[in-house]
Amino acid sequence: MSSYYESDDLNKFGDIGRHGKALADQFFKYYTQVTGADGALTKREKALIALAISHAQKCPYCIDAYTTGCLEAGASPEQMMEAVHVAAAMQAGITLVHSVQMQNKLDQLIL
Protein backbone atom coordinates (compact mmCIF):
# COMPACT_ATOMS: atom_id res chain seq x y z
CA MET A 1 0.00 0.00 0.00
CA SER A 2 1.36 3.39 -0.91
CA SER A 3 0.81 6.65 0.89
CA TYR A 4 0.66 10.23 -0.30
CA TYR A 5 4.20 10.80 0.94
CA GLU A 6 6.73 8.42 -0.52
CA SER A 7 10.31 9.24 0.46
CA ASP A 8 11.57 7.87 -2.87
CA ASP A 9 9.55 10.57 -4.64
CA LEU A 10 12.10 13.13 -3.48
CA ASN A 11 14.46 11.59 -6.04
CA LYS A 12 11.93 12.52 -8.74
CA PHE A 13 12.07 16.24 -7.97
CA GLY A 14 14.33 16.85 -10.94
CA ASP A 15 11.54 15.54 -13.15
CA ILE A 16 9.17 18.42 -12.37
CA GLY A 17 9.98 19.89 -15.78
CA ARG A 18 8.51 16.99 -17.71
CA HIS A 19 5.58 19.12 -18.82
CA GLY A 20 7.16 22.54 -18.46
CA LYS A 21 10.90 22.32 -19.02
CA ALA A 22 11.58 26.03 -19.53
CA LEU A 23 9.95 27.02 -16.24
CA ALA A 24 11.57 24.16 -14.34
CA ASP A 25 14.97 25.11 -15.75
CA GLN A 26 14.45 28.71 -14.57
CA PHE A 27 13.41 27.51 -11.13
CA PHE A 28 16.40 25.20 -10.75
CA LYS A 29 18.79 27.94 -11.91
CA TYR A 30 17.33 30.33 -9.32
CA TYR A 31 17.21 27.66 -6.61
CA THR A 32 20.85 26.75 -7.19
CA GLN A 33 21.94 30.40 -7.15
CA VAL A 34 20.13 30.98 -3.87
CA THR A 35 20.98 27.78 -1.99
CA GLY A 36 24.01 26.33 -3.73
CA ALA A 37 26.90 28.40 -2.43
CA ASP A 38 28.06 30.76 0.25
CA GLY A 39 26.99 34.36 -0.19
CA ALA A 40 26.07 36.84 2.50
CA LEU A 41 24.87 33.70 4.31
CA THR A 42 26.87 30.51 4.47
CA LYS A 43 25.55 27.36 2.84
CA ARG A 44 25.10 25.97 6.39
CA GLU A 45 23.00 28.97 7.45
CA LYS A 46 20.89 28.67 4.32
CA ALA A 47 20.34 24.96 4.97
CA LEU A 48 19.24 25.69 8.55
CA ILE A 49 16.78 28.33 7.33
CA ALA A 50 15.45 25.88 4.75
CA LEU A 51 15.08 23.17 7.39
CA ALA A 52 13.14 25.52 9.67
CA ILE A 53 10.84 26.59 6.83
CA SER A 54 10.38 22.95 5.85
CA HIS A 55 8.95 22.29 9.27
CA ALA A 56 6.80 25.42 9.33
CA GLN A 57 5.37 24.55 5.91
CA LYS A 58 5.12 20.85 6.86
CA CYS A 59 6.89 19.46 3.79
CA PRO A 60 8.21 15.97 4.51
CA TYR A 61 10.25 15.97 1.30
CA CYS A 62 12.00 19.18 2.31
CA ILE A 63 12.51 17.95 5.86
CA ASP A 64 14.26 14.85 4.50
CA ALA A 65 16.34 16.85 2.02
CA TYR A 66 17.39 19.59 4.42
CA THR A 67 18.10 17.25 7.32
CA THR A 68 20.66 15.67 5.02
CA GLY A 69 21.70 19.05 3.62
CA CYS A 70 22.28 20.51 7.06
CA LEU A 71 24.49 17.62 8.09
CA GLU A 72 26.42 17.84 4.81
CA ALA A 73 26.88 21.60 5.33
CA GLY A 74 28.32 21.03 8.81
CA ALA A 75 25.33 21.80 11.03
CA SER A 76 24.99 19.90 14.26
CA PRO A 77 21.80 18.16 15.35
CA GLU A 78 21.53 20.74 18.15
CA GLN A 79 21.67 23.61 15.64
CA MET A 80 19.08 21.87 13.50
CA MET A 81 16.69 21.43 16.43
CA GLU A 82 17.19 25.03 17.49
CA ALA A 83 16.31 26.16 13.96
CA VAL A 84 13.11 24.10 14.17
CA HIS A 85 12.29 25.74 17.51
CA VAL A 86 12.83 29.17 15.96
CA ALA A 87 10.31 28.23 13.25
CA ALA A 88 7.86 26.97 15.89
CA ALA A 89 8.20 30.16 17.94
CA MET A 90 7.73 32.29 14.83
CA GLN A 91 4.64 30.30 13.84
CA ALA A 92 3.18 30.82 17.32
CA GLY A 93 3.99 34.52 17.29
CA ILE A 94 2.51 34.96 13.83
CA THR A 95 -0.69 33.30 15.00
CA LEU A 96 -0.86 35.32 18.21
CA VAL A 97 -0.15 38.70 16.64
CA HIS A 98 -3.26 38.25 14.53
CA SER A 99 -5.30 38.22 17.73
CA VAL A 100 -4.95 42.00 17.56
CA GLN A 101 -7.47 41.84 14.70
CA MET A 102 -9.88 40.00 17.00
CA GLN A 103 -9.30 42.47 19.80
CA ASN A 104 -9.93 45.40 17.48
CA LYS A 105 -13.23 43.83 16.40
CA LEU A 106 -14.15 43.07 20.02
CA ASP A 107 -13.50 46.70 20.89
CA GLN A 108 -15.95 47.73 18.15
CA LEU A 109 -18.61 45.21 19.17
CA ILE A 110 -18.42 45.43 22.96
CA LEU A 111 -17.66 49.08 23.60
N, CA, C and O atoms as CSV, one atom per row, in Angstrom:
chain,resi,resn,atom,element,x,y,z
A,1,MET,N,N,0.840,-1.179,0.000
A,1,MET,CA,C,0.000,0.000,0.000
A,1,MET,C,C,0.884,1.240,0.000
A,1,MET,O,O,1.831,1.335,0.781
A,2,SER,N,N,0.582,2.166,-0.855
A,2,SER,CA,C,1.360,3.394,-0.905
A,2,SER,C,C,0.628,4.494,-0.155
A,2,SER,O,O,-0.581,4.425,0.070
A,3,SER,N,N,1.385,5.500,0.221
A,3,SER,CA,C,0.809,6.654,0.888
A,3,SER,C,C,1.084,7.892,0.045
A,3,SER,O,O,1.843,7.848,-0.924
A,4,TYR,N,N,0.467,8.975,0.424
A,4,TYR,CA,C,0.657,10.227,-0.300
A,4,TYR,C,C,2.135,10.614,-0.315
A,4,TYR,O,O,2.673,11.027,-1.342
A,5,TYR,N,N,2.775,10.471,0.837
A,5,TYR,CA,C,4.196,10.802,0.939
A,5,TYR,C,C,5.016,9.541,0.754
A,5,TYR,O,O,4.920,8.607,1.550
A,6,GLU,N,N,5.805,9.516,-0.273
A,6,GLU,CA,C,6.732,8.420,-0.524
A,6,GLU,C,C,8.130,9.028,-0.557
A,6,GLU,O,O,8.429,9.854,-1.420
A,7,SER,N,N,8.986,8.624,0.378
A,7,SER,CA,C,10.310,9.240,0.464
A,7,SER,C,C,11.093,9.102,-0.843
A,7,SER,O,O,11.899,9.974,-1.167
A,8,ASP,N,N,10.872,8.035,-1.591
A,8,ASP,CA,C,11.566,7.869,-2.869
A,8,ASP,C,C,11.159,8.922,-3.895
A,8,ASP,O,O,11.895,9.176,-4.849
A,9,ASP,N,N,9.990,9.536,-3.704
A,9,ASP,CA,C,9.551,10.570,-4.640
A,9,ASP,C,C,10.462,11.792,-4.628
A,9,ASP,O,O,10.519,12.531,-5.611
A,10,LEU,N,N,11.168,12.009,-3.534
A,10,LEU,CA,C,12.104,13.130,-3.480
A,10,LEU,C,C,13.126,13.022,-4.611
A,10,LEU,O,O,13.561,14.033,-5.161
A,11,ASN,N,N,13.503,11.796,-4.953
A,11,ASN,CA,C,14.458,11.588,-6.043
A,11,ASN,C,C,13.884,11.971,-7.397
A,11,ASN,O,O,14.631,12.097,-8.367
A,12,LYS,N,N,12.579,12.157,-7.481
A,12,LYS,CA,C,11.929,12.523,-8.736
A,12,LYS,C,C,11.765,14.039,-8.888
A,12,LYS,O,O,11.199,14.502,-9.878
A,13,PHE,N,N,12.248,14.797,-7.933
A,13,PHE,CA,C,12.065,16.243,-7.972
A,13,PHE,C,C,12.622,16.854,-9.258
A,13,PHE,O,O,12.038,17.781,-9.818
A,14,GLY,N,N,13.731,16.336,-9.709
A,14,GLY,CA,C,14.330,16.848,-10.939
A,14,GLY,C,C,13.460,16.660,-12.161
A,14,GLY,O,O,13.713,17.256,-13.209
A,15,ASP,N,N,12.438,15.836,-12.033
A,15,ASP,CA,C,11.541,15.544,-13.151
A,15,ASP,C,C,10.347,16.490,-13.207
A,15,ASP,O,O,9.438,16.282,-14.010
A,16,ILE,N,N,10.331,17.523,-12.373
A,16,ILE,CA,C,9.172,18.420,-12.368
A,16,ILE,C,C,9.022,19.180,-13.675
A,16,ILE,O,O,7.967,19.762,-13.930
A,17,GLY,N,N,10.051,19.187,-14.504
A,17,GLY,CA,C,9.982,19.891,-15.779
A,17,GLY,C,C,9.456,19.048,-16.923
A,17,GLY,O,O,9.497,19.483,-18.074
A,18,ARG,N,N,8.970,17.870,-16.638
A,18,ARG,CA,C,8.506,16.985,-17.710
A,18,ARG,C,C,7.483,17.676,-18.613
A,18,ARG,O,O,7.498,17.485,-19.829
A,19,HIS,N,N,6.611,18.464,-18.029
A,19,HIS,CA,C,5.576,19.121,-18.822
A,19,HIS,C,C,5.729,20.644,-18.817
A,19,HIS,O,O,4.784,21.370,-19.124
A,20,GLY,N,N,6.894,21.107,-18.475
A,20,GLY,CA,C,7.163,22.543,-18.459
A,20,GLY,C,C,8.639,22.791,-18.255
A,20,GLY,O,O,9.042,23.416,-17.274
A,21,LYS,N,N,9.447,22.302,-19.179
A,21,LYS,CA,C,10.896,22.321,-19.019
A,21,LYS,C,C,11.461,23.726,-18.827
A,21,LYS,O,O,12.310,23.933,-17.959
A,22,ALA,N,N,11.013,24.677,-19.609
A,22,ALA,CA,C,11.584,26.028,-19.531
A,22,ALA,C,C,11.394,26.625,-18.139
A,22,ALA,O,O,12.321,27.213,-17.582
A,23,LEU,N,N,10.201,26.476,-17.580
A,23,LEU,CA,C,9.949,27.022,-16.241
A,23,LEU,C,C,10.740,26.266,-15.176
A,23,LEU,O,O,11.283,26.874,-14.253
A,24,ALA,N,N,10.804,24.949,-15.303
A,24,ALA,CA,C,11.575,24.159,-14.342
A,24,ALA,C,C,13.048,24.541,-14.407
A,24,ALA,O,O,13.701,24.681,-13.372
A,25,ASP,N,N,13.568,24.710,-15.606
A,25,ASP,CA,C,14.970,25.112,-15.755
A,25,ASP,C,C,15.233,26.448,-15.081
A,25,ASP,O,O,16.266,26.623,-14.436
A,26,GLN,N,N,14.297,27.404,-15.226
A,26,GLN,CA,C,14.453,28.706,-14.573
A,26,GLN,C,C,14.415,28.563,-13.054
A,26,GLN,O,O,15.199,29.187,-12.339
A,27,PHE,N,N,13.487,27.729,-12.571
A,27,PHE,CA,C,13.406,27.506,-11.126
A,27,PHE,C,C,14.703,26.911,-10.606
A,27,PHE,O,O,15.258,27.408,-9.626
A,28,PHE,N,N,15.197,25.855,-11.243
A,28,PHE,CA,C,16.404,25.196,-10.751
A,28,PHE,C,C,17.625,26.109,-10.822
A,28,PHE,O,O,18.500,26.032,-9.960
A,29,LYS,N,N,17.696,26.966,-11.830
A,29,LYS,CA,C,18.787,27.944,-11.909
A,29,LYS,C,C,18.718,28.895,-10.709
A,29,LYS,O,O,19.720,29.135,-10.034
A,30,TYR,N,N,17.529,29.428,-10.460
A,30,TYR,CA,C,17.327,30.334,-9.321
A,30,TYR,C,C,17.615,29.622,-8.003
A,30,TYR,O,O,18.346,30.139,-7.158
A,31,TYR,N,N,17.045,28.447,-7.833
A,31,TYR,CA,C,17.209,27.661,-6.613
A,31,TYR,C,C,18.687,27.401,-6.327
A,31,TYR,O,O,19.141,27.546,-5.192
A,32,THR,N,N,19.425,27.021,-7.353
A,32,THR,CA,C,20.853,26.746,-7.193
A,32,THR,C,C,21.624,28.010,-6.844
A,32,THR,O,O,22.531,27.972,-6.012
A,33,GLN,N,N,21.273,29.136,-7.473
A,33,GLN,CA,C,21.939,30.402,-7.151
A,33,GLN,C,C,21.707,30.773,-5.695
A,33,GLN,O,O,22.623,31.234,-5.014
A,34,VAL,N,N,20.490,30.573,-5.219
A,34,VAL,CA,C,20.131,30.983,-3.866
A,34,VAL,C,C,20.721,30.045,-2.818
A,34,VAL,O,O,21.264,30.506,-1.814
A,35,THR,N,N,20.622,28.747,-3.035
A,35,THR,CA,C,20.983,27.783,-1.986
A,35,THR,C,C,22.326,27.112,-2.188
A,35,THR,O,O,22.855,26.514,-1.250
A,36,GLY,N,N,22.890,27.190,-3.375
A,36,GLY,CA,C,24.012,26.329,-3.725
A,36,GLY,C,C,25.394,26.742,-3.283
A,36,GLY,O,O,26.332,25.953,-3.394
A,37,ALA,N,N,25.551,27.946,-2.788
A,37,ALA,CA,C,26.899,28.395,-2.432
A,37,ALA,C,C,26.822,29.462,-1.348
A,37,ALA,O,O,25.772,30.049,-1.085
A,38,ASP,N,N,27.980,29.687,-0.732
A,38,ASP,CA,C,28.061,30.759,0.247
A,38,ASP,C,C,27.842,32.102,-0.447
A,38,ASP,O,O,28.264,32.315,-1.584
A,39,GLY,N,N,27.187,32.978,0.256
A,39,GLY,CA,C,26.994,34.361,-0.189
A,39,GLY,C,C,27.080,35.205,1.056
A,39,GLY,O,O,28.011,35.047,1.846
A,40,ALA,N,N,26.130,36.100,1.252
A,40,ALA,CA,C,26.066,36.844,2.505
A,40,ALA,C,C,25.793,35.885,3.661
A,40,ALA,O,O,26.204,36.125,4.796
A,41,LEU,N,N,25.092,34.792,3.349
A,41,LEU,CA,C,24.871,33.700,4.308
A,41,LEU,C,C,25.699,32.507,3.861
A,41,LEU,O,O,25.918,32.299,2.667
A,42,THR,N,N,26.152,31.731,4.825
A,42,THR,CA,C,26.867,30.513,4.474
A,42,THR,C,C,25.875,29.461,3.989
A,42,THR,O,O,24.674,29.560,4.239
A,43,LYS,N,N,26.392,28.461,3.299
A,43,LYS,CA,C,25.552,27.357,2.845
A,43,LYS,C,C,24.914,26.653,4.049
A,43,LYS,O,O,23.781,26.181,3.961
A,44,ARG,N,N,25.634,26.582,5.166
A,44,ARG,CA,C,25.102,25.969,6.388
A,44,ARG,C,C,23.935,26.786,6.929
A,44,ARG,O,O,22.906,26.223,7.302
A,45,GLU,N,N,24.086,28.107,6.974
A,45,GLU,CA,C,23.005,28.967,7.452
A,45,GLU,C,C,21.778,28.854,6.556
A,45,GLU,O,O,20.648,28.802,7.043
A,46,LYS,N,N,22.002,28.817,5.253
A,46,LYS,CA,C,20.890,28.673,4.318
A,46,LYS,C,C,20.172,27.340,4.517
A,46,LYS,O,O,18.944,27.273,4.457
A,47,ALA,N,N,20.944,26.280,4.754
A,47,ALA,CA,C,20.344,24.959,4.973
A,47,ALA,C,C,19.519,24.952,6.258
A,47,ALA,O,O,18.451,24.342,6.302
A,48,LEU,N,N,20.003,25.621,7.301
A,48,LEU,CA,C,19.242,25.694,8.554
A,48,LEU,C,C,17.944,26.479,8.373
A,48,LEU,O,O,16.905,26.096,8.911
A,49,ILE,N,N,18.001,27.563,7.623
A,49,ILE,CA,C,16.781,28.326,7.331
A,49,ILE,C,C,15.803,27.444,6.561
A,49,ILE,O,O,14.614,27.399,6.878
A,50,ALA,N,N,16.309,26.745,5.555
A,50,ALA,CA,C,15.445,25.875,4.754
A,50,ALA,C,C,14.836,24.762,5.599
A,50,ALA,O,O,13.671,24.408,5.415
A,51,LEU,N,N,15.611,24.216,6.513
A,51,LEU,CA,C,15.083,23.170,7.394
A,51,LEU,C,C,13.961,23.716,8.274
A,51,LEU,O,O,12.931,23.066,8.449
A,52,ALA,N,N,14.165,24.901,8.823
A,52,ALA,CA,C,13.139,25.515,9.669
A,52,ALA,C,C,11.863,25.782,8.870
A,52,ALA,O,O,10.764,25.494,9.343
A,53,ILE,N,N,12.004,26.325,7.673
A,53,ILE,CA,C,10.842,26.592,6.834
A,53,ILE,C,C,10.157,25.293,6.433
A,53,ILE,O,O,8.930,25.234,6.346
A,54,SER,N,N,10.940,24.264,6.190
A,54,SER,CA,C,10.381,22.955,5.847
A,54,SER,C,C,9.427,22.468,6.921
A,54,SER,O,O,8.370,21.908,6.629
A,55,HIS,N,N,9.814,22.688,8.159
A,55,HIS,CA,C,8.946,22.286,9.267
A,55,HIS,C,C,7.715,23.186,9.361
A,55,HIS,O,O,6.599,22.702,9.550
A,56,ALA,N,N,7.923,24.493,9.230
A,56,ALA,CA,C,6.797,25.421,9.332
A,56,ALA,C,C,5.775,25.165,8.222
A,56,ALA,O,O,4.571,25.293,8.442
A,57,GLN,N,N,6.255,24.808,7.042
A,57,GLN,CA,C,5.366,24.548,5.914
A,57,GLN,C,C,4.939,23.076,5.843
A,57,GLN,O,O,4.127,22.696,5.000
A,58,LYS,N,N,5.493,22.267,6.731
A,58,LYS,CA,C,5.119,20.854,6.856
A,58,LYS,C,C,5.346,20.056,5.581
A,58,LYS,O,O,4.460,19.332,5.126
A,59,CYS,N,N,6.540,20.192,5.006
A,59,CYS,CA,C,6.889,19.457,3.789
A,59,CYS,C,C,7.838,18.310,4.133
A,59,CYS,O,O,9.020,18.543,4.383
A,60,PRO,N,N,7.340,17.086,4.146
A,60,PRO,CA,C,8.207,15.968,4.506
A,60,PRO,C,C,9.368,15.773,3.532
A,60,PRO,O,O,10.443,15.328,3.934
A,61,TYR,N,N,9.161,16.101,2.267
A,61,TYR,CA,C,10.253,15.971,1.302
A,61,TYR,C,C,11.379,16.943,1.648
A,61,TYR,O,O,12.556,16.581,1.632
A,62,CYS,N,N,11.005,18.169,1.958
A,62,CYS,CA,C,12.000,19.183,2.308
A,62,CYS,C,C,12.682,18.854,3.634
A,62,CYS,O,O,13.885,19.066,3.788
A,63,ILE,N,N,11.917,18.341,4.580
A,63,ILE,CA,C,12.513,17.955,5.864
A,63,ILE,C,C,13.582,16.891,5.629
A,63,ILE,O,O,14.681,16.984,6.177
A,64,ASP,N,N,13.266,15.883,4.818
A,64,ASP,CA,C,14.255,14.854,4.497
A,64,ASP,C,C,15.479,15.470,3.823
A,64,ASP,O,O,16.614,15.218,4.226
A,65,ALA,N,N,15.237,16.278,2.795
A,65,ALA,CA,C,16.337,16.848,2.019
A,65,ALA,C,C,17.208,17.760,2.863
A,65,ALA,O,O,18.434,17.690,2.783
A,66,TYR,N,N,16.593,18.617,3.674
A,66,TYR,CA,C,17.388,19.587,4.418
A,66,TYR,C,C,17.955,19.039,5.716
A,66,TYR,O,O,18.892,19.619,6.265
A,67,THR,N,N,17.417,17.945,6.219
A,67,THR,CA,C,18.098,17.253,7.317
A,67,THR,C,C,19.446,16.761,6.803
A,67,THR,O,O,20.478,16.955,7.445
A,68,THR,N,N,19.421,16.126,5.646
A,68,THR,CA,C,20.663,15.670,5.018
A,68,THR,C,C,21.542,16.859,4.656
A,68,THR,O,O,22.743,16.856,4.927
A,69,GLY,N,N,20.939,17.875,4.041
A,69,GLY,CA,C,21.702,19.050,3.617
A,69,GLY,C,C,22.376,19.768,4.766
A,69,GLY,O,O,23.510,20.229,4.637
A,70,CYS,N,N,21.684,19.866,5.888
A,70,CYS,CA,C,22.278,20.512,7.059
A,70,CYS,C,C,23.496,19.740,7.554
A,70,CYS,O,O,24.540,20.325,7.840
A,71,LEU,N,N,23.353,18.434,7.650
A,71,LEU,CA,C,24.492,17.624,8.092
A,71,LEU,C,C,25.666,17.757,7.128
A,71,LEU,O,O,26.814,17.900,7.548
A,72,GLU,N,N,25.364,17.709,5.824
A,72,GLU,CA,C,26.425,17.843,4.812
A,72,GLU,C,C,27.086,19.213,4.855
A,72,GLU,O,O,28.265,19.341,4.524
A,73,ALA,N,N,26.339,20.240,5.262
A,73,ALA,CA,C,26.883,21.602,5.330
A,73,ALA,C,C,27.575,21.873,6.665
A,73,ALA,O,O,28.092,22.968,6.884
A,74,GLY,N,N,27.587,20.882,7.558
A,74,GLY,CA,C,28.319,21.034,8.815
A,74,GLY,C,C,27.487,21.450,10.006
A,74,GLY,O,O,28.046,21.777,11.053
A,75,ALA,N,N,26.174,21.449,9.886
A,75,ALA,CA,C,25.328,21.804,11.031
A,75,ALA,C,C,25.240,20.626,11.991
A,75,ALA,O,O,25.268,19.465,11.581
A,76,SER,N,N,25.135,20.941,13.250
A,76,SER,CA,C,24.992,19.898,14.262
A,76,SER,C,C,23.511,19.610,14.489
A,76,SER,O,O,22.663,20.449,14.184
A,77,PRO,N,N,23.198,18.439,15.017
A,77,PRO,CA,C,21.795,18.157,15.353
A,77,PRO,C,C,21.201,19.201,16.307
A,77,PRO,O,O,20.019,19.528,16.208
A,78,GLU,N,N,22.005,19.717,17.216
A,78,GLU,CA,C,21.527,20.742,18.150
A,78,GLU,C,C,21.166,22.029,17.412
A,78,GLU,O,O,20.152,22.655,17.720
A,79,GLN,N,N,21.981,22.424,16.447
A,79,GLN,CA,C,21.667,23.612,15.644
A,79,GLN,C,C,20.402,23.388,14.827
A,79,GLN,O,O,19.576,24.289,14.684
A,80,MET,N,N,20.259,22.187,14.298
A,80,MET,CA,C,19.076,21.870,13.500
A,80,MET,C,C,17.817,21.950,14.354
A,80,MET,O,O,16.811,22.515,13.924
A,81,MET,N,N,17.865,21.390,15.558
A,81,MET,CA,C,16.690,21.425,16.429
A,81,MET,C,C,16.388,22.854,16.867
A,81,MET,O,O,15.223,23.240,16.974
A,82,GLU,N,N,17.427,23.635,17.118
A,82,GLU,CA,C,17.190,25.035,17.493
A,82,GLU,C,C,16.530,25.797,16.347
A,82,GLU,O,O,15.655,26.631,16.580
A,83,ALA,N,N,16.940,25.518,15.120
A,83,ALA,CA,C,16.310,26.157,13.963
A,83,ALA,C,C,14.831,25.788,13.885
A,83,ALA,O,O,13.997,26.633,13.562
A,84,VAL,N,N,14.507,24.536,14.178
A,84,VAL,CA,C,13.107,24.103,14.169
A,84,VAL,C,C,12.336,24.826,15.273
A,84,VAL,O,O,11.186,25.215,15.071
A,85,HIS,N,N,12.957,25.010,16.434
A,85,HIS,CA,C,12.293,25.743,17.514
A,85,HIS,C,C,12.079,27.208,17.139
A,85,HIS,O,O,11.061,27.796,17.505
A,86,VAL,N,N,13.018,27.795,16.423
A,86,VAL,CA,C,12.826,29.172,15.957
A,86,VAL,C,C,11.597,29.227,15.044
A,86,VAL,O,O,10.770,30.131,15.165
A,87,ALA,N,N,11.482,28.267,14.141
A,87,ALA,CA,C,10.311,28.226,13.254
A,87,ALA,C,C,9.025,28.063,14.058
A,87,ALA,O,O,8.021,28.711,13.765
A,88,ALA,N,N,9.055,27.202,15.066
A,88,ALA,CA,C,7.861,26.975,15.891
A,88,ALA,C,C,7.479,28.242,16.655
A,88,ALA,O,O,6.302,28.590,16.741
A,89,ALA,N,N,8.476,28.927,17.206
A,89,ALA,CA,C,8.203,30.163,17.944
A,89,ALA,C,C,7.656,31.240,17.009
A,89,ALA,O,O,6.738,31.978,17.367
A,90,MET,N,N,8.225,31.321,15.815
A,90,MET,CA,C,7.732,32.293,14.832
A,90,MET,C,C,6.293,31.981,14.446
A,90,MET,O,O,5.460,32.882,14.358
A,91,GLN,N,N,6.002,30.702,14.216
A,91,GLN,CA,C,4.640,30.302,13.841
A,91,GLN,C,C,3.655,30.688,14.939
A,91,GLN,O,O,2.565,31.187,14.659
A,92,ALA,N,N,4.048,30.451,16.194
A,92,ALA,CA,C,3.180,30.817,17.316
A,92,ALA,C,C,2.991,32.332,17.385
A,92,ALA,O,O,1.873,32.818,17.564
A,93,GLY,N,N,4.073,33.062,17.246
A,93,GLY,CA,C,3.986,34.520,17.291
A,93,GLY,C,C,3.146,35.086,16.160
A,93,GLY,O,O,2.378,36.027,16.361
A,94,ILE,N,N,3.290,34.518,14.978
A,94,ILE,CA,C,2.509,34.964,13.830
A,94,ILE,C,C,1.024,34.728,14.085
A,94,ILE,O,O,0.189,35.570,13.754
A,95,THR,N,N,0.702,33.588,14.670
A,95,THR,CA,C,-0.688,33.297,15.003
A,95,THR,C,C,-1.196,34.273,16.054
A,95,THR,O,O,-2.281,34.836,15.911
A,96,LEU,N,N,-0.422,34.470,17.100
A,96,LEU,CA,C,-0.864,35.317,18.207
A,96,LEU,C,C,-0.977,36.791,17.835
A,96,LEU,O,O,-1.880,37.477,18.312
A,97,VAL,N,N,-0.086,37.282,17.001
A,97,VAL,CA,C,-0.154,38.701,16.642
A,97,VAL,C,C,-1.439,39.019,15.895
A,97,VAL,O,O,-1.919,40.152,15.930
A,98,HIS,N,N,-1.994,38.023,15.220
A,98,HIS,CA,C,-3.256,38.254,14.526
A,98,HIS,C,C,-4.442,38.355,15.481
A,98,HIS,O,O,-5.543,38.719,15.069
A,99,SER,N,N,-4.220,38.035,16.750
A,99,SER,CA,C,-5.299,38.224,17.726
A,99,SER,C,C,-5.602,39.705,17.919
A,99,SER,O,O,-6.662,40.060,18.435
A,100,VAL,N,N,-4.684,40.564,17.512
A,100,VAL,CA,C,-4.946,42.004,17.560
A,100,VAL,C,C,-6.161,42.333,16.689
A,100,VAL,O,O,-6.962,43.198,17.040
A,101,GLN,N,N,-6.295,41.642,15.556
A,101,GLN,CA,C,-7.469,41.841,14.699
A,101,GLN,C,C,-8.751,41.520,15.468
A,101,GLN,O,O,-9.734,42.257,15.400
A,102,MET,N,N,-8.719,40.398,16.203
A,102,MET,CA,C,-9.879,40.005,16.995
A,102,MET,C,C,-10.150,41.034,18.082
A,102,MET,O,O,-11.299,41.413,18.307
A,103,GLN,N,N,-9.114,41.483,18.749
A,103,GLN,CA,C,-9.300,42.466,19.801
A,103,GLN,C,C,-9.857,43.771,19.259
A,103,GLN,O,O,-10.711,44.393,19.891
A,104,ASN,N,N,-9.386,44.185,18.105
A,104,ASN,CA,C,-9.926,45.397,17.477
A,104,ASN,C,C,-11.417,45.236,17.204
A,104,ASN,O,O,-12.196,46.156,17.451
A,105,LYS,N,N,-11.815,44.082,16.699
A,105,LYS,CA,C,-13.228,43.825,16.402
A,105,LYS,C,C,-14.032,43.750,17.688
A,105,LYS,O,O,-15.149,44.262,17.751
A,106,LEU,N,N,-13.471,43.110,18.727
A,106,LEU,CA,C,-14.150,43.067,20.018
A,106,LEU,C,C,-14.362,44.464,20.579
A,106,LEU,O,O,-15.416,44.763,21.141
A,107,ASP,N,N,-13.352,45.321,20.423
A,107,ASP,CA,C,-13.498,46.700,20.893
A,107,ASP,C,C,-14.648,47.409,20.172
A,107,ASP,O,O,-15.353,48.214,20.780
A,108,GLN,N,N,-14.839,47.122,18.906
A,108,GLN,CA,C,-15.950,47.726,18.147
A,108,GLN,C,C,-17.290,47.158,18.607
A,108,GLN,O,O,-18.266,47.899,18.726
A,109,LEU,N,N,-17.346,45.879,18.860
A,109,LEU,CA,C,-18.610,45.214,19.173
A,109,LEU,C,C,-19.047,45.360,20.619
A,109,LEU,O,O,-20.243,45.408,20.908
A,110,ILE,N,N,-18.088,45.429,21.525
A,110,ILE,CA,C,-18.424,45.429,22.961
A,110,ILE,C,C,-18.504,46.839,23.509
A,110,ILE,O,O,-19.335,47.108,24.376
A,111,LEU,N,N,-17.686,47.728,23.043
A,111,LEU,CA,C,-17.662,49.081,23.599
A,111,LEU,C,C,-18.620,49.991,22.951
A,111,LEU,O,O,-18.705,51.163,23.320
